[in-house]
Amino acid sequence: MGGTTNTGLLAYALDRAGHAVTCYDADESLQLSAWKRDADDFPCEVHEADTPAFAETIFPDMDHDRINLVDAGHAENHPDIVDSILEVVDLVILTLSPTNPDYKRLTTPERGTPLAKVIRRSSALRESGQPPTTYVLLNRCQAGASSPKKYAALLTNGGEKGTDPRWSVLSTQIPRREAIASAVGFPCDKPERKGPYDALVTELTRRGHLPAVGAGA
């Protein structure tokens, strides 16, 4: 949940940090493309990329000296597009609200394939033979609430019984703020739209997933 919001505000943060960024809108809603159109300060180009041939037609034409962000729609709604994206990406960030419905949707959805299986099966199509590195980003976290810690533990430990897939959870959390929830389509001129995403860039750099500025992608 909140994938487009997080993609857009991460693009702003990467630009502030000095990275060259390009965005690809692979969600059929094309909200990220509309954000670029409507916000006069959006920091980079956004290319429409909602195609199940992403790996064959979009990826080869990317400038791989830049940071390329892909906003993907819900995997259960667009499995063919998501499968093609997973074939070529370096890093997957899943946004998850720390609530039981979102946790169940990730781990044991009523319909569709669990995301852990979707990501794992992509290894057969990847040059490395391994699935992409994947993190969960906790989103819409209420200040002072116990739920972020609870769900981070469940994700990390494989659920209550330890038998579910184990996820790596980022220490950065995106707070529940109106200025963030209402960001899509508007400029990033509010301080509360900046801090959490600057922290996310710092963490991704520390973990080795972003190059030092000026070092090339």
C-alpha positions in Angstrom: 0.0 0.0 0.0 1.2 3.5 -0.8 3.7 2.3 -3.5 3.2 5.3 -5.8 3.6 7.8 -3.0 6.7 6.1 -1.8 8.2 5.8 -5.3 7.6 9.5 -6.0 8.9 10.8 -2.7 11.9 8.5 -2.9 12.7 10.0 -6.3 12.7 13.4 -4.8 15.0 12.2 -2.0 17.4 10.6 -4.4 17.5 13.8 -6.4 18.2 15.8 -3.2 21.1 13.4 -2.5 22.6 14.1 -5.8 21.7 11.0 -7.7 20.6 11.0 -11.4 17.1 9.4 -11.3 14.6 8.2 -13.9 11.2 6.7 -13.0 9.2 4.1 -14.8 5.4 3.8 -14.3 4.5 0.2 -14.5 1.2 0.5 -12.8 -1.8 0.7 -15.2 -3.3 3.5 -13.1 -0.4 5.7 -14.3 -0.6 7.8 -11.2 3.2 8.4 -11.1 3.0 9.7 -14.7 0.2 12.1 -13.7 2.3 13.3 -10.7 5.1 14.3 -13.0 2.6 16.1 -15.2 0.9 18.0 -12.3 3.8 18.8 -10.0 6.1 21.5 -11.4 9.0 20.4 -9.1 8.9 16.6 -9.9 12.6 15.8 -10.1 12.9 13.5 -13.1 11.4 12.0 -16.2 8.6 9.4 -15.8 8.2 6.8 -18.6 5.1 4.8 -19.1 6.1 1.1 -18.7 2.9 -0.9 -17.8 3.7 -3.8 -20.1 4.3 -7.5 -19.5 7.2 -7.2 -21.9 9.0 -4.9 -19.5 12.2 -7.0 -19.5 12.4 -7.1 -23.3 11.2 -3.7 -24.3 11.8 -1.2 -21.4 14.9 -2.5 -19.5 17.3 -2.6 -22.5 16.7 1.1 -23.3 17.3 2.3 -19.7 20.3 4.4 -18.9 22.0 2.1 -16.4 24.3 4.8 -15.1 21.2 6.3 -13.4 19.0 5.1 -10.6 15.9 3.7 -12.3 12.9 3.5 -10.1 10.0 1.3 -11.2 6.5 1.8 -9.7 4.7 -1.5 -10.0 1.0 -2.1 -9.4 -0.3 -4.8 -7.0 1.1 -8.2 -8.0 -2.2 -9.9 -7.7 -3.8 -7.5 -10.2 -0.9 -7.3 -12.7 1.1 -10.6 -12.3 2.4 -10.6 -15.9 3.9 -7.1 -15.5 5.3 -7.8 -12.1 6.9 -11.1 -13.3 8.7 -9.2 -16.1 9.9 -6.5 -13.8 11.3 -9.1 -11.3 13.2 -10.6 -14.1 15.6 -7.7 -14.3 15.5 -5.5 -11.2 18.4 -5.2 -8.7 16.3 -4.4 -5.6 12.6 -4.9 -4.6 11.0 -2.7 -1.9 7.6 -3.9 -0.7 5.6 -1.3 1.2 3.4 -2.7 3.9 1.2 -1.0 6.5 1.6 -2.7 9.9 -2.0 -4.0 10.0 -3.3 -7.6 10.0 -5.1 -7.2 6.6 -2.0 -6.0 4.9 0.2 -8.6 6.6 -2.2 -11.4 5.5 -2.3 -10.0 2.0 1.4 -10.3 1.8 1.7 -13.7 3.5 -1.5 -15.6 2.9 -3.7 -13.8 0.4 -7.3 -14.9 -0.1 -6.6 -14.9 -3.9 -3.5 -14.8 -5.9 0.0 -16.1 -5.3 1.9 -15.0 -2.1 4.5 -12.5 -3.0 7.3 -14.5 -1.5 6.6 -17.2 -4.1 6.3 -14.6 -6.9 9.7 -13.2 -6.1 11.3 -16.7 -5.6 10.1 -18.0 -8.9 11.7 -15.1 -10.7 15.1 -16.7 -10.1 14.5 -19.1 -13.0 14.4 -16.1 -15.4 17.2 -14.1 -14.0 20.8 -14.1 -15.2 22.1 -14.7 -11.7 19.7 -17.6 -11.1 18.8 -15.9 -7.8 15.8 -13.8 -6.9 16.4 -10.1 -6.4 17.3 -8.7 -3.0 14.0 -7.8 -1.3 13.1 -5.6 1.7 9.9 -4.7 3.4 9.3 -1.0 4.1 6.8 -0.4 6.9 4.5 2.4 5.8 1.8 4.5 7.4 3.2 3.9 10.9 1.4 5.6 13.7 3.8 7.4 16.1 4.1 5.6 19.4 2.1 2.5 18.3 3.4 -1.0 19.0 2.2 -2.4 15.6 5.4 -1.5 13.6 7.6 -3.5 16.0 5.0 -6.3 16.1 4.8 -6.8 12.4 8.5 -6.3 11.9 9.1 -9.2 14.2 6.5 -11.4 12.5 8.1 -10.7 9.1 11.6 -11.2 10.3 10.9 -14.4 12.2 8.6 -16.1 9.7 5.3 -15.5 11.5 4.1 -16.6 14.8 5.2 -20.3 14.2 8.3 -19.5 12.3 7.1 -21.5 9.3 6.3 -18.6 6.9 8.8 -16.9 4.6 11.3 -14.6 6.4 11.6 -11.1 5.2 14.3 -8.4 5.6 12.7 -5.3 7.1 14.2 -1.9 6.7 14.8 0.1 9.9 13.4 3.2 8.2 9.7 3.6 8.6 7.3 5.9 6.8 5.1 7.6 9.3 1.3 8.1 9.0 1.1 11.8 8.1 -1.5 13.7 6.1 1.2 15.6 4.1 2.6 12.2 2.9 -0.8 10.6 2.3 -1.8 13.5 0.1 1.5 14.0 -1.7 0.6 12.4 -5.1 0.2 15.0 -7.7 1.6 17.8 -5.6 5.0 19.4 -5.0 7.4 18.1 -2.4 7.5 21.4 -0.5 6.6 20.2 3.0 9.4 19.2 5.4 7.4 16.1 6.5 7.5 14.8 2.9 11.3 14.9 3.0 12.8 13.5 6.2 11.6 9.9 6.1 12.7 9.5 2.5 16.1 11.1 3.1 16.5 8.5 5.9 15.6 5.8 3.4 18.2 6.9 1.0 20.8 7.0 3.8 19.9 3.4 4.8 19.9 2.1 1.3 23.3 3.7 0.7 24.6 2.2 4.0 23.4 -1.2 3.0 25.3 -1.0 -0.3 22.3 -0.6 -2.7 23.0 2.9 -3.8 26.4 4.2 -5.0 28.2 7.1 -3.4 27.2 10.2 -5.3 29.6 10.7 -8.2 30.7 7.1 -8.2 28.3 6.0 -11.0 25.3 3.7 -10.6 
